[in-house]
Amino acid sequence: MTSQFEHLRYIAIEGVIGVGKTTLATKLKERIGGKLFLEEFEENPFLEDFYRDPEHYAFQTQLFFLLSRYRQQEKIIQYDLFHERVIADYMFYKDRIFATLNLNEKEFALYNMVARILEKRIAKPDLAIYLRSTTDRLMKNIALRGREYERHIRRDYIEALCKLYDEFFWNYDETPLLIINVENMDFVNNEEHLNRIFTEISRHTRGKKVVNFNL
């Protein structure tokens, strides 16, 4: 199957909190090889405070994420994409989605000044993958993984993120995009589900495609 992915040197997987981005990225790397770049969200010292008190910690949290993600993106830029594959469990542009939701008007204006400068140097993936799910499934996944700093995440926050993600990717046209609805899938424990996703990834080369699996 590895040869079917030769045209994909840089794959980026996106989706709302709890949808399974890191799991899919890790499994894809195990199947086809490459360098795995995982979002370093646990390094953010403001994250737990943000989930507890978003109004007071939003700007610090967002700015830390922006700079941290850019630092990682610099490594991707320096990586030899002609000879090695890169698989990431996030896209740099996701930061703008969260900033839109989390920051007030003045904070976003300042954030935007910095983000626009950094975005000019970002490498674009050969394929962007957007994993979709329902709020109910996402909240269940978040609860099951039991991360301490996520215990204050509210349902309405996840619902708002889902809407913003849908809006962003519905209008996204910078690279080939694969949108996969995974609400009824278990690609963690079900090899057949995982292989069906891999098949869709290997076949998609241009434009936007939405996949709803009939299981």
Secondary structure, DSSP 8 states (H G I E B T S, - for coil): -GGGGTT-SEEEEEESTTS-HHHHHHHHHHHH--EEE---GGG-TTHHHHHH-HHHHHHHHHHHHHHHHHHHHHHHHHS-TTTS-EEES--TTHHHHHHHHH--HHHHHHHHHHHHHHHTT----SEEEEEE--HHHHHHHHHHHT-GGGTT--HHHHHHHHHHHHHHHHS--SS-EEEEE-TT--TTT-HHHHHHHHHHHHH--SSEEEEE---
